[in-house]
């Protein structure tokens, strides 16, 4: 069996947004391959399931299995789904004029923290262009819940669980095992923190404190993300204590909007797409009525998908953004070489003039360095702004309103 040390680096010493029981399963399966003692018989890779069929005009994006920033060459059969792949699928359906709405079919225990909040912002921005609903079917824990919370509406099945809004990090101390194996590691390093989290030594108090601070920082981002998307206070989110909530309890806690099946969600979403206004239902036991804040409610404007849950927005704190403004923001970010900022600017409803000034200020200061290499960097001709899915979607919607 080939050792996989790169997996160990992603499991230990890094904050994870994952349900703890799933972490134990991962360690049981991968332990021998990352240098740990065998924790039991290896389990077969999880069987992949196809997303449920949807009606015409509604795209279903599966968010299944353990979530990672990149798959790193590991096939989907290993049970991993990458944030990059989800983002690519989201961009594709946003740009597809045949798609009127999007459903996130979520069945995931969570995963890595790196990249999840960027994806959540991307989902929220996409919901300003087309309705994005989510279904916990049957797990939407930790990182998966961070993504689902960004949808305009989140439903849970009767047996589904949501939450686990917490962060966890582990350090493997192999020093005792090394001694038993007759191996002694000597590390030569420069820089006081360079040897932190060395698995061949017990963790130092200083390294433990640094790791705890990073866990707390990521936890703060997680809490703020859920509070903002679900219209909850940060105190209410922290009060969940990373617990898991099922069915109607999830609705009562404000972590979901309704209990229902995939067919229920499709029926509600189809009604939302075809009905200009929604009447509130007062019948006990009925699903909550579909919220239409994400549907175009005025010609030339994008309605706020979180208006109904956020009292500040309901009071007019954030004005609607026009199609032209959304397109201008996408073009400004693309021209500045910062396309990853489009989603955040749209989600925050930042005026184009402020976007332009911020991008110019960053460029003038020279403090921020773009270190990533775009996939199209090696192509002789750079991609056109016309290929940007947000620009395409904004132009398509603007054309329909004329």
Buried (B, 14 or more C-beta within 10 A) or exposed (E): EEEBEEBBEBBBBBBBBBBBEBBEBBBBBBBBBBBBEEBEEBEEBBEEEEBBEBBEEBBBBBBBBBBBBBBEEBEBEBBBBBBBBBBEBBBEBBBBEEBBBBBBBBBBBBBBBBBBBBBBBBBBBBBBBBBBBBBBBBBBBBBBBBBBBBBBBBBBBEEBBBBBBBBBBEBBBBBEBBEEEEEEEEEEEEEEEEBBBBBBBEBBEEBBEBBEEBBEEBBEBBBEBBBBBBBBEEEBBBEBEBBBBBBEBBBEBBBBBBBBBBEBBBBBBBEBBEEEEBEEEEEEEEBBBBBBBBBBBEEBBBBBBBBBBBEEBBEEEBEBBBBEBBBBBBBBBBEBEBBBBBBBBBBBBBBBEEBBEBBEEBEEEEEEEEEEEEEEEEEEEEEEBEEBBBBBBBBBBBEEEE
